[in-house]
Amino acid sequence: MKKNGFELDPISLFSHELKTPLSSLQLGLSLLERDFNKNKNLIPLLKEELEYLIQFVTDNLDLRVLQNKKKWLELKWQSFDSLVEKACSSLNLLAQRENINFEIKKLNSELEVFIDSSWMFRVLYNLLSNALNFSVPHSSVIIESGLDKDHVFYCLVKNTAYEPIDSKKVFDLFYTKNFKPKAKGAGLGLNLVQAIVTAHKGQIKADTKGKETVFYFTLPQSRQLKKSA
């Protein structure tokens, strides 16, 4: 297994990660079938298991694509703000459930970046869902983007977490830590984020100060959004 590459663990580890949530779903559905009214409180737990399964399988498939395709980016000029809005909208229900707000900060007029929009959406989605899952309730996830002092495009995602992260290990494949009670993760999402940003010739890093966690990445090509006439 490669710690920081795209290579996945043997299929046994993949199977192990699937076994527990699948067993939980099977048991929960059996109990609901036996007595729905008595066991309907299990539904939110079963939804969480299903969400974990979907995310785990999606991240695995995406990592396989990165492994097997030599050229997999389709780069075009894209409004970054529209991607941020799309990612926040996709995660709005999760944010409401966790009692967390999104706070979007733009330090420059609307910018375009030269990216593969589908893969960059995955970067934003994974960073924001990670922030939501490990934030304390009634806090905010801040998404800030713009040009730094050297006129390089950057984006940061900041949240207030239960515990500080290990900034040296957080992008490692299969690295997990329970920052939050009952929070689940297979340790694939942030490795995928790093792989995508690197493929765009950008850089990404994580930092922590107290309970404040920041993920910060840069992209090499940006320009002012061209307004249509």
ZIMOWO-V392044 format. One record per residue. N is the residue number from 0. RES is the residue in one letter. OMEGA is omega in whole degrees, -180 to 180 (none if undefined). BURIAL is + if it has 16 or more other C-alpha atoms within 10 Angstrom, else -. D_LAST is the distance of its C-alpha to the last C-alpha in whole Angstrom. Layout:
# ZIMOWO-V392044
((N | RES | OMEGA | BURIAL | D_LAST) (N | RES | OMEGA | BURIAL | D_LAST))
This chain:
# ZIMOWO-V392044
((0 | M | 175 | - | 53) (1 | K | -179 | - | 50) (2 | K | -174 | - | 49) (3 | N | 180 | - | 46) (4 | G | -178 | + | 45) (5 | F | -173 | + | 44) (6 | E | -179 | - | 47) (7 | L | 176 | + | 48) (8 | D | 176 | - | 52) (9 | P | -175 | - | 54) (10 | I | 180 | - | 54) (11 | S | 179 | - | 57) (12 | L | 177 | - | 54) (13 | F | -180 | - | 52) (14 | S | 180 | - | 54) (15 | H | -180 | - | 56) (16 | E | -179 | + | 52) (17 | L | -171 | - | 52) (18 | K | -175 | - | 56) (19 | T | 179 | - | 56) (20 | P | 178 | + | 53) (21 | L | 177 | - | 53) (22 | S | 178 | - | 57) (23 | S | 178 | - | 56) (24 | L | -180 | + | 54) (25 | Q | 180 | - | 57) (26 | L | -179 | - | 59) (27 | G | 179 | + | 57) (28 | L | 177 | + | 56) (29 | S | 179 | - | 60) (30 | L | 177 | - | 61) (31 | L | 179 | + | 58) (32 | E | -178 | - | 60) (33 | R | -179 | - | 63) (34 | D | -173 | - | 62) (35 | F | -176 | - | 59) (36 | N | -178 | - | 59) (37 | K | -172 | - | 61) (38 | N | -177 | - | 59) (39 | K | 176 | - | 55) (40 | N | 178 | - | 55) (41 | L | -173 | - | 54) (42 | I | 178 | - | 51) (43 | P | 178 | - | 49) (44 | L | 179 | - | 51) (45 | L | 177 | + | 50) (46 | K | 178 | - | 47) (47 | E | 178 | - | 47) (48 | E | -180 | + | 49) (49 | L | 178 | + | 46) (50 | E | 178 | - | 43) (51 | Y | 180 | + | 45) (52 | L | -179 | + | 46) (53 | I | -180 | - | 42) (54 | Q | -179 | + | 41) (55 | F | -179 | + | 44) (56 | V | 180 | - | 43) (57 | T | -180 | - | 40) (58 | D | 178 | + | 40) (59 | N | 180 | + | 43) (60 | L | 179 | - | 41) (61 | D | 177 | + | 38) (62 | L | 177 | + | 41) (63 | R | 177 | - | 42) (64 | V | 180 | - | 39) (65 | L | 179 | + | 39) (66 | Q | -164 | - | 42) (67 | N | -179 | - | 42) (68 | K | -180 | - | 39) (69 | K | 179 | - | 38) (70 | K | -174 | - | 35) (71 | W | 177 | - | 33) (72 | L | 172 | + | 30) (73 | E | -171 | - | 26) (74 | L | 177 | - | 24) (75 | K | 174 | - | 20) (76 | W | -173 | + | 18) (77 | Q | 173 | + | 18) (78 | S | -180 | + | 17) (79 | F | -180 | + | 20) (80 | D | -179 | + | 20) (81 | S | 177 | - | 19) (82 | L | 178 | + | 22) (83 | V | 179 | + | 24) (84 | E | 179 | - | 24) (85 | K | -180 | - | 25) (86 | A | 179 | + | 28) (87 | C | 179 | + | 29) (88 | S | -180 | - | 28) (89 | S | -176 | - | 30) (90 | L | -175 | - | 33) (91 | N | -180 | - | 33) (92 | L | 177 | - | 36) (93 | L | 179 | - | 38) (94 | A | 178 | + | 37) (95 | Q | -180 | - | 38) (96 | R | -179 | - | 41) (97 | E | -178 | + | 42) (98 | N | -179 | - | 41) (99 | I | 180 | + | 38) (100 | N | 169 | + | 35) (101 | F | 177 | + | 32) (102 | E | -176 | - | 31) (103 | I | 179 | + | 27) (104 | K | 176 | - | 27) (105 | K | -177 | - | 24) (106 | L | 177 | - | 25) (107 | N | 172 | - | 21) (108 | S | -173 | - | 17) (109 | E | -176 | + | 16) (110 | L | 169 | + | 17) (111 | E | 175 | + | 17) (112 | V | -178 | + | 20) (113 | F | -169 | + | 22) (114 | I | 163 | + | 24) (115 | D | -171 | + | 25) (116 | S | -180 | + | 24) (117 | S | -179 | - | 27) (118 | W | 179 | + | 29) (119 | M | 173 | + | 28) (120 | F | 179 | + | 27) (121 | R | 177 | + | 31) (122 | V | -178 | + | 32) (123 | L | -179 | + | 30) (124 | Y | -179 | + | 32) (125 | N | 179 | + | 35) (126 | L | -179 | + | 35) (127 | L | 179 | + | 34) (128 | S | 176 | + | 37) (129 | N | 179 | + | 39) (130 | A | 180 | + | 38) (131 | L | -176 | + | 39) (132 | N | -174 | + | 42) (133 | F | 177 | + | 44) (134 | S | 173 | + | 43) (135 | V | 180 | + | 45) (136 | P | 177 | + | 44) (137 | H | 176 | - | 42) (138 | S | -179 | + | 41) (139 | S | 168 | + | 37) (140 | V | -177 | + | 35) (141 | I | 175 | + | 33) (142 | I | -178 | + | 30) (143 | E | 178 | + | 28) (144 | S | 180 | + | 26) (145 | G | 178 | + | 24) (146 | L | 179 | + | 25) (147 | D | -176 | - | 29) (148 | K | 178 | - | 31) (149 | D | 180 | - | 30) (150 | H | 174 | - | 27) (151 | V | -179 | - | 27) (152 | F | 177 | + | 26) (153 | Y | 172 | + | 28) (154 | C | 174 | + | 29) (155 | L | 175 | + | 32) (156 | V | -175 | + | 33) (157 | K | 178 | + | 36) (158 | N | 176 | + | 39) (159 | T | -173 | + | 42) (160 | A | 177 | + | 45) (161 | Y | -176 | + | 48) (162 | E | 174 | + | 49) (163 | P | 178 | - | 48) (164 | I | 171 | + | 47) (165 | D | -173 | - | 48) (166 | S | 180 | - | 45) (167 | K | -176 | - | 47) (168 | K | -168 | - | 48) (169 | V | 179 | + | 45) (170 | F | 180 | + | 43) (171 | D | 178 | + | 46) (172 | L | 179 | + | 47) (173 | F | 174 | + | 49) (174 | Y | 178 | + | 49) (175 | T | 173 | - | 49) (176 | K | -179 | - | 50) (177 | N | 178 | - | 51) (178 | F | -172 | + | 49) (179 | K | 178 | - | 49) (180 | P | 176 | - | 52) (181 | K | 177 | - | 52) (182 | A | -177 | - | 48) (183 | K | 175 | + | 48) (184 | G | -178 | + | 46) (185 | A | 179 | + | 47) (186 | G | 180 | + | 46) (187 | L | -170 | + | 43) (188 | G | -177 | + | 40) (189 | L | 173 | + | 40) (190 | N | 177 | + | 41) (191 | L | 178 | + | 38) (192 | V | -180 | + | 36) (193 | Q | -179 | + | 37) (194 | A | -179 | + | 37) (195 | I | 180 | + | 34) (196 | V | 179 | + | 33) (197 | T | 179 | - | 35) (198 | A | 175 | - | 34) (199 | H | -177 | + | 30) (200 | K | 175 | - | 32) (201 | G | 178 | + | 32) (202 | Q | 179 | + | 35) (203 | I | 177 | + | 36) (204 | K | 177 | - | 39) (205 | A | 179 | + | 40) (206 | D | 180 | + | 42) (207 | T | 176 | + | 44) (208 | K | -172 | - | 46) (209 | G | 178 | - | 48) (210 | K | 179 | - | 46) (211 | E | -179 | + | 43) (212 | T | 180 | + | 41) (213 | V | 169 | + | 38) (214 | F | -172 | + | 36) (215 | Y | 176 | + | 34) (216 | F | 179 | + | 32) (217 | T | 175 | + | 30) (218 | L | -170 | + | 28) (219 | P | -174 | - | 27) (220 | Q | 177 | - | 24) (221 | S | 178 | + | 21) (222 | R | 177 | - | 18) (223 | Q | -180 | - | 15) (224 | L | 178 | - | 12) (225 | K | -180 | - | 9) (226 | K | 178 | - | 6) (227 | S | -177 | - | 4) (228 | A | none | - | 0))
